[in-house]
Amino acid sequence: MNGNIDLEARYCAQNYLPLPVVITRAEGVHVWDDAGKKYLDMMSAYSAVSHGHANPRLVRLVIEQVAQLSVVSRAFYTDKLGPFLERACELTGQDMALPMNSGAEAVETAIKAARKWAYTVKGVAHDQAEIIACTGNFHGRTIAIVAMSDEPQYQSGFGPFPAGFRLVEFGNLEALEVAINENTAAFLVEPIQGEGGIIVPPEGYLKAAQALCRKHNVLLIADEIQTGLGRTGKLLACEHEGVQPDGLILGKALGGGILPVSLFLARRDVMQVFTPGDHGSTFGGNPLAAAVGLEALNIIVDDDLVGRSAARGDYLIKALRTIASPLISDIRGRGLFIGIEIEPSLATARSVCEALMARGLLSKETHDTVVRLAPPLIISEAEIDWAVMQIREVLGEIDRLRLAS
C-alpha cells in the first residue's frame, strides 16, 4: 500500500472515495504522482482548474500579493475588492456582487438574498418564501442545500432539514409552471447539471423558464459554479439561450485553480436587501482572493479561453463519437464539459476511470454511470487526440474481457 494513502485513510474522514493516485506536482494540463508518473488531467478539480495548473500569471500575482497583503477581513476597505467586483459585474451583466469563498457559501448567499427579497420587495408573507430547485441538482453540501436534493445519500442521517424548498423535474417546463405560486421567491437551476451526469436540458428550456419567472415575478438564479467562466464554450452557459438571470452564482474557476473564490451576483434590487450585519464571511472578498479572482477573469478574456473551450469541446465530442463501443450509451455536453454514459449492464464508470488512470489519464465517475471529461481549457488538439486514443483502447479492452469471461 502507499504510505500517503494509508495516512489519509487513518486520519481523514472517509467522505470521498478517491482514485488510488497521490498527486504531488502539476503544470498546465498535466499532474505527476509521488512515483514521478505523468498524467493528463481531464477533471480540472471539477472545473476549478480551467486556467491550467500553476498558470504563470496567477502564480506571479499570488507571490506579489501575499508579500503585500492577504487577509484583513471586510471590517476595512481594500484596494483589491472593488476592481474585482466591477470586472465581474461588467463581464456578466449583473449590477452588484457579494464575495464568498466556496460555491456552497455562494449558494447559501443566494438563498438568503432570494428569501429576503421575497419578503421586502415582492411581499411574500413572513417565513412563507419558497425556492424551487430541480431533480438531479447539485448545489453543495450544507444542511440547507441538501434539503433541496433528491439524492438519498446526501440527506441520509443529516435531518431534520429546513423547509421552504420544492423540487420539479429538470427540463420540464410544465412542472415548473405548476409549482410556482404566490410564495415562490426564486427558481434555482444549473444550466447544465454537472454532478447529475452532464445533463443538458431540452433546447429552449432556460429561455422559457426565464419567461415564466418574469411573468410571475420570480427570481431566476443560475448556479454556474461548474458551467460558468468558459467551461461550456460561452462565458456563461446561460448565454447559449440568450438568458440573463436575475441572480448568478460563480465559483470554481473564479479562483484560477489557486484558492477558493466565489460570488453571488444579482440585480441591484436583489442585492440591496442586505444591510450591514445581515450576512458575511471572514475570508470572503479578502485581498488575495480578490486579486486572484480579477486576474482569473482577465486571463479568460485575454487568452480567449471561452473560444478555446468552444473549439476544443467541439473537437473532443466529435472525436469521442467516432468510438464504436457497446459500452457507450450516450455522449453529451457543451464545450469542454462532456459526459460519457457507460451502459451499466456492461461496465461501471469507476472501472473505466481506473483503467484510464493506469494509462495516464485522470477522470472521475459521477453517479456510477458517467465518465466526466472537463480538462483545463488550455488543452491542445494533440492532447485531446491522445486522450481519445486512451478512451478508445480502454473501452475496447474492457469489452474484450467481458466477452471472454
C-alpha positions in Angstrom: 0.0 0.0 0.0 1.0 3.6 -0.5 2.1 5.4 2.7 0.3 8.6 1.8 -2.9 6.8 1.1 -2.6 4.9 4.3 -2.0 8.0 6.3 -5.0 9.8 4.8 -7.2 6.8 5.4 -6.2 6.7 9.0 -6.6 10.4 9.8 -9.1 11.8 7.3 -12.9 11.2 7.4 -13.8 8.9 4.6 -16.2 11.3 2.9 -14.6 10.7 -0.5 -13.5 7.6 -2.5 -10.5 8.9 -4.4 -8.8 7.0 -7.2 -5.6 5.4 -5.8 -3.2 8.0 -7.0 -1.2 10.5 -5.0 -0.6 13.8 -6.8 2.4 15.8 -5.8 3.0 18.3 -8.7 1.1 19.9 -11.5 1.7 22.2 -14.5 -0.6 23.1 -17.3 -2.8 20.2 -18.2 -0.6 17.6 -16.5 -0.1 16.3 -13.0 2.5 13.9 -11.6 2.2 11.3 -8.8 4.6 10.5 -6.0 6.4 8.0 -8.2 7.0 10.6 -10.9 4.4 9.2 -13.3 2.8 11.9 -15.6 -1.0 12.1 -16.1 -3.3 14.2 -18.3 -5.8 15.9 -16.0 -9.3 15.5 -17.6 -11.0 16.6 -14.3 -9.7 20.1 -13.6 -10.8 19.7 -10.0 -14.5 19.8 -11.1 -13.8 22.8 -13.3 -11.7 24.8 -10.8 -8.5 24.5 -12.8 -9.9 25.8 -16.1 -6.8 28.1 -16.5 -4.4 25.1 -16.2 -2.3 24.2 -13.2 0.2 26.8 -11.9 -0.8 29.3 -14.5 2.3 31.6 -14.7 0.3 34.9 -14.5 -1.6 33.7 -11.5 1.5 32.3 -9.7 3.3 35.6 -10.2 0.4 37.6 -8.9 -0.1 35.4 -5.8 3.6 35.8 -4.9 3.4 39.5 -5.2 0.0 39.8 -3.4 1.0 37.5 -0.5 4.1 39.6 0.1 1.9 42.8 0.2 -1.5 41.9 1.8 -3.5 38.7 2.1 -6.3 38.9 4.7 -7.7 41.8 6.7 -11.5 40.9 6.6 -14.2 43.2 5.4 -14.1 45.2 8.6 -12.0 47.5 6.3 -11.9 48.5 2.7 -9.1 47.3 0.5 -7.8 48.3 -3.0 -8.5 44.9 -4.4 -12.2 44.1 -3.9 -13.8 47.0 -5.8 -11.9 46.4 -9.1 -12.6 42.6 -8.9 -16.3 43.1 -8.4 -16.5 45.8 -11.1 -14.9 43.4 -13.6 -17.1 40.5 -12.6 -20.3 42.6 -13.0 -19.1 44.1 -16.3 -18.5 40.7 -17.8 -21.7 39.0 -16.5 -24.1 42.0 -16.9 -25.0 42.0 -13.2 -25.4 45.1 -11.1 -23.8 44.0 -7.8 -21.9 41.1 -6.3 -21.3 39.6 -2.8 -18.0 37.8 -2.4 -17.7 34.5 -0.5 -15.3 31.5 -0.6 -16.8 28.2 -1.6 -19.6 27.6 -4.1 -21.8 26.3 -1.3 -21.4 29.5 0.5 -22.4 31.5 -2.6 -25.5 29.3 -2.9 -26.4 29.9 0.7 -26.0 33.6 0.0 -28.3 33.3 -3.0 -31.0 31.6 -0.9 -30.8 34.2 1.8 -31.0 37.0 -0.8 -34.0 35.4 -2.6 -35.9 35.0 0.7 -35.3 38.5 2.0 -36.1 39.9 -1.5 -39.4 37.9 -1.4 -40.4 39.5 1.9 -39.1 43.0 1.5 -39.8 43.6 -2.3 -42.3 41.0 -3.6 -44.4 41.0 -0.4 -44.5 37.3 0.4 -45.9 36.6 3.9 -43.4 36.2 6.7 -41.5 32.9 6.7 -43.5 31.5 3.7 -41.0 32.1 0.9 -40.2 29.1 -1.3 -37.3 28.2 -3.5 -37.9 25.9 -6.4 -35.0 23.6 -7.5 -34.7 20.7 -9.9 -34.5 17.0 -9.5 -30.9 15.7 -10.0 -29.5 19.0 -8.8 -26.2 19.5 -7.0 -25.7 22.9 -5.4 -23.5 21.9 -2.5 -23.4 20.0 0.8 -24.7 22.3 3.6 -27.8 21.3 5.5 -30.0 23.9 3.7 -28.7 22.9 0.3 -29.1 19.2 0.8 -32.7 19.9 1.8 -33.1 20.7 -1.9 -31.5 17.4 -3.1 -33.3 14.3 -4.2 -30.1 12.2 -3.8 -30.9 9.9 -0.8 -27.3 9.6 0.3 -26.9 13.4 0.6 -29.7 13.5 3.1 -29.4 10.2 4.9 -28.6 10.7 8.6 -28.4 14.5 8.4 -32.0 15.6 9.1 -34.1 17.4 10.1 -33.9 19.8 7.2 -35.2 23.4 6.8 -38.5 23.9 5.0 -39.1 26.2 2.1 -37.8 24.1 -0.9 -39.7 22.5 -3.7 -38.4 20.2 -6.4 -39.5 20.0 -10.1 -38.2 17.7 -12.8 -35.2 19.2 -14.6 -36.1 20.2 -18.1 -39.9 20.0 -17.5 -41.4 23.5 -18.1 -44.9 22.4 -17.2 -43.8 21.1 -13.8 -42.1 24.5 -13.1 -45.3 26.4 -14.0 -47.4 24.2 -11.8 -45.0 24.6 -8.9 -44.9 28.4 -9.0 -47.3 30.1 -6.5 -47.6 33.4 -4.6 -44.9 32.3 -2.2 -42.3 31.5 -4.8 -39.2 33.6 -4.3 -36.8 32.0 -6.8 -36.1 29.2 -9.3 -32.6 28.0 -8.7 -31.2 26.0 -11.6 -28.0 24.7 -13.2 -28.0 25.4 -16.9 -26.3 22.0 -17.3 -26.3 19.6 -14.4 -22.7 18.6 -13.7 -22.7 16.3 -10.8 -26.0 14.9 -12.1 -24.1 13.5 -15.1 -23.6 16.3 -17.5 -27.3 16.6 -18.2 -28.2 19.1 -20.9 -31.9 20.3 -20.8 -34.1 20.4 -23.9 -33.4 23.3 -26.2 -35.2 26.4 -25.2 -35.9 25.3 -21.6 -33.9 28.1 -19.9 -35.4 30.7 -22.1 -38.9 29.6 -21.4 -38.1 29.3 -17.7 -36.9 32.9 -17.7 -40.2 34.0 -19.3 -42.2 32.1 -16.7 -40.2 33.7 -13.9 -40.7 37.2 -15.4 -44.4 36.5 -15.7 -44.8 35.6 -12.0 -42.2 37.9 -10.5 -39.9 35.1 -9.5 -36.1 35.4 -9.5 -34.3 33.2 -11.9 -31.0 32.2 -10.2 -28.4 30.4 -12.3 -25.9 28.2 -10.5 -22.9 28.4 -12.8 -20.3 27.3 -10.3 -19.2 24.5 -12.7 -20.6 25.7 -16.0 -19.5 29.3 -15.8 -16.4 31.2 -17.0 -16.0 29.4 -20.3 -16.5 25.8 -19.4 -19.3 25.2 -21.9 -17.9 27.3 -24.7 -19.7 30.5 -23.6 -18.6 32.8 -20.7 -21.8 31.6 -19.0 -23.8 28.6 -20.0 -27.0 30.7 -19.9 -25.7 32.6 -22.9 -26.4 29.5 -25.1 -30.0 30.6 -24.9 -29.6 34.3 -24.5 -30.7 34.2 -20.9 -29.8 36.9 -18.4 -30.6 35.5 -14.9 -31.7 37.8 -12.1 -29.0 36.2 -9.9 -25.8 34.3 -10.8 -23.6 32.1 -8.7 -19.9 31.7 -9.6 -17.1 29.7 -8.1 -14.6 27.0 -9.1 -12.6 28.6 -11.9 -13.1 32.0 -10.4 -10.1 31.1 -8.1 -7.9 30.3 -11.0 -7.1 26.8 -9.6 -5.2 28.6 -6.8 -7.7 29.1 -3.9 -11.4 29.1 -3.3 -13.2 32.3 -4.6 -17.0 32.6 -5.1 -19.5 35.2 -5.9 -23.3 35.8 -5.8 -24.1 38.4 -8.4 -27.6 39.9 -8.9 -29.8 42.8 -9.9 -29.4 45.9 -7.6 -32.9 45.5 -6.1 -32.0 41.9 -5.1 -28.6 42.7 -3.6 -29.8 45.8 -1.7 -31.8 43.7 0.6 -28.6 43.1 2.5 -27.7 45.6 5.3 -24.6 45.6 7.5 -24.6 42.6 9.8 -27.1 40.6 7.7 -24.6 38.3 6.2 -20.8 37.9 5.9 -17.6 35.9 5.9 -14.2 36.4 7.5 -12.4 35.4 4.3 -15.0 36.4 1.7 -13.6 39.1 -0.5 -10.1 39.1 1.1 -7.4 41.0 -0.9 -5.6 37.8 -2.0 -8.9 36.2 -3.2 -10.0 39.4 -5.0 -6.6 39.9 -6.7 -6.7 36.2 -7.9 -10.3 36.5 -9.0 -9.7 39.6 -11.0 -6.6 38.1 -12.7 -8.5 34.8 -13.4 -11.3 36.8 -15.2 -8.7 38.8 -17.1 -6.9 35.7 -18.3 -10.1 34.2 -19.5 -10.6 37.3 -21.7 -7.0 37.9 -22.7 -6.3 34.2 -23.7 -9.8 33.7 -25.2 -10.4 30.6 -23.1 -14.1 30.8 -24.0 -13.3 30.4 -27.7 -10.8 27.7 -27.0 -13.4 25.8 -24.9 -15.9 26.0 -27.7 -13.4 24.9 -30.4 -11.7 22.2 -28.4 -15.0 20.9 -27.0 -16.4 20.5 -30.5 -13.2 18.7 -31.5 -13.4 16.4 -28.5 -17.0 15.5 -28.7 -16.7 14.7 -32.5 -13.7 12.5 -31.8 -15.5 10.7 -29.0 -18.4 10.0 -31.3 -16.1 8.0 -33.6 -15.6 5.4 -30.9 -17.7 2.4 -31.7 -18.2 0.6 -28.4 -21.3 -1.1 -26.9 -20.1 0.3 -23.6 -21.1 3.8 -24.6 -24.8 4.5 -24.3 -24.6 8.3 -24.8 -22.1 11.2 -25.2 -23.3 14.6 -24.3 -22.2 18.1 -23.2 -21.2 21.5 -24.3 -17.7 23.0 -24.7 -15.2 21.1 -22.5 -18.0 19.8 -20.2 -18.7 16.3 -21.6 -20.1 13.1 -20.1 -19.7 9.6 -21.5 -22.6 7.5 -20.3 -21.5 3.9 -19.7 -24.0 1.1 -20.2 -24.4 -0.2 -16.6 -25.1 -3.8 -17.6 -21.7 -4.0 -19.3 -19.3 -2.0 -17.1 -19.1 0.7 -14.4 -17.8 4.2 -14.9 -15.5 3.6 -12.0 -13.8 0.7 -13.8 -13.3 2.8 -16.9 -11.8 5.6 -14.8 -9.4 3.2 -13.0 -8.3 1.7 -16.4 -7.7 5.2 -17.8 -5.7 6.1 -14.7 -3.4 3.2 -15.3 -2.8 4.6 -18.8 -2.1 8.2 -17.5 -5.4 9.8 -17.9 -7.3 11.1 -14.9 -11.1 11.5 -14.8 -13.7 10.6 -12.2 -17.1 8.9 -12.4 -20.3 10.6 -11.4 -23.5 8.7 -10.4 -21.8 5.4 -11.1 -22.5 5.5 -14.9 -20.9 8.7 -16.3 -17.2 9.3 -17.1 -16.8 13.1 -16.8 -14.4 14.9 -19.1 -13.6 18.5 -18.1 -10.0 19.3 -18.8 -8.3 22.6 -18.4 -9.5 25.0 -21.2 -5.9 25.3 -22.4 -5.8 21.7 -23.6 -4.5 21.2 -27.2 -5.9 19.1 -30.0 -2.9 16.8 -29.8 -3.6 16.2 -26.1 -7.2 15.6 -26.9 -6.2 13.1 -29.6 -4.1 11.2 -27.1 -6.9 11.2 -24.5 -9.4 9.9 -27.1 -7.0 7.1 -28.1 -6.7 6.0 -24.4 -10.5 6.0 -24.0 -11.0 4.0 -27.2 -8.4 1.4 -26.2 -9.7 1.1 -22.6 -13.2 0.6 -23.7 -12.0 -2.0 -26.2 -10.0 -3.9 -23.6 -13.0 -3.9 -21.1 -15.3 -5.2 -23.9 -12.9 -7.9 -24.9 -12.5 -9.1 -21.3 -16.3 -9.1 -20.9 -16.8 -11.2 -24.0 -14.0 -13.6 -22.9 -15.4 -14.2 -19.5 
